[in-house]
Amino acid sequence: MRFHVIAAALLWAAFVESRKIRGISSSYKRFYRERKSFLCIDGSKMIPFEQVNDDYCDCADGSDEPGTSACPRGRFYCTNLGFRPHYIPSSRVNDGICDCCDASDEYNSHVRCQNTCWNLGQKERAYVEGQMKTLDEGLRLKQQLIEEGVLLWREKQAQLRELQRAAEDLQIKLEEHRRRKHEADRLKEQTLKALKAGDKGLRHQNSTVSHLFQLLDSNKDGSISVDEIKAKVVLVHDEKRVLSEDEALTLLGGGHQMDLSTFQNTLWDVLIQGHDYKIKDAHSAPGGLMSEDPHLKAADRAAEWEATDLKKVEEAYETVNMEISDLQRKLGIDYGTDWEYLFLNGQCYKLKVYEYMYTLCPFNMVSQKSSAGVEVSLGGGCGQDHQRTTTVRWCTRTENRAGREVLAPLQSL
């Protein structure tokens, strides 16, 4: 009795093995459940189930022969337990060449294939583990760069706010210094007008008369001559024309010479009023009439001081605004979703290729310098217009370096 049970079990196992559908994946097993008939997967034909894997191609899509080489369009599924499963053309089934690492494609050939899936899987797993470690290290470094980028971004934002506050303060100072300079210039102009109009603010008239007389008396002989009048006195409305002999004589009261006392009572009044005649370059000449006035000197010094202070504030305001524009430009660059590439701004990398030295400064510039010292720009920063551009390919590594495969200078068309 026991013998019959064992024999029946063996026969059933052999039957099941004989009915096992080879060359299909688990996702396709639902199409090959044992029935009286089999429907081609493309729905084109119905055949008896006994014709599946009978080494004769009945279905146009080859679905009835997944485990034989009968159909030209058929595919055989390598399970490859312990390694990666994959499909091979069914024409390679039982062709004497081991295509599946689990030897399932050569189930009925003279070749004895070894199951190498476990060894291949070990190598694959070791490679994947190495890749995962590299990925973990890369993610750790990326997280570190993100944290540094966020901190740097916040620092630059704080720096921008500080610069903007400084610009606002300088704007207020600028307006104040402009107002003060305007007042100083106006005071100087009023002082000058008062002097031209003969303002009695000239406190030491006698000394001023004496100085003006000495200014006209070129040869210092104690009198003013016709030639000296012609050389030093001009018309207010026509400074370039030289006075005639008659005009000079008229100013000298009809005589050819005039002493200090006569000058004080006659020609002095004509010149100080400045309606028709004036001394040539008397206002601008060192030691001239106007330059000797203490009120004018004080007004002139005040105007110069205010002009100097205004220039300093204007330069500081311009510098701060340039820094703001530069910082806003940098903050407007795309440094990644989490600012992970922000740390590259301000850094440069060099690469020697044959006789050329390449310099890459991310987000700024790329240049090529020959051994002869000739440097050529290969592209500028964002938004800049250059005749040449450079394509840079970023490769993920655990260290920052430039390689020959990274820099690829291209001349734009």
Secondary structure as UniProt FT lines:
FT   HELIX           2..19
FT   HELIX           26..32
FT   STRAND          37..39
FT   TURN            41..42
FT   STRAND          46..48
FT   HELIX           49..51
FT   TURN            52..53
FT   TURN            60..61
FT   TURN            63..64
FT   TURN            66..67
FT   TURN            72..73
FT   STRAND          75..78
FT   TURN            81..82
FT   STRAND          86..89
FT   HELIX           90..92
FT   TURN            93..94
FT   TURN            101..102
FT   HELIX           104..106
FT   TURN            107..108
FT   HELIX           117..196
FT   TURN            197..198
FT   TURN            200..201
FT   HELIX           205..216
FT   TURN            218..219
FT   STRAND          224..225
FT   HELIX           226..232
FT   STRAND          233..235
FT   TURN            239..240
FT   HELIX           245..251
FT   TURN            252..254
FT   STRAND          257..258
FT   HELIX           260..265
FT   HELIX           267..273
FT   STRAND          277..279
FT   TURN            280..284
FT   TURN            286..287
FT   HELIX           290..292
FT   HELIX           294..331
FT   TURN            337..338
FT   TURN            340..341
FT   HELIX           342..344
FT   TURN            345..346
FT   STRAND          349..353
FT   TURN            354..355
FT   STRAND          356..361
FT   TURN            362..364
FT   STRAND          365..370
FT   TURN            371..372
FT   STRAND          375..377
FT   TURN            382..383
FT   STRAND          389..392
FT   TURN            404..406
FT   STRAND          407..410
//
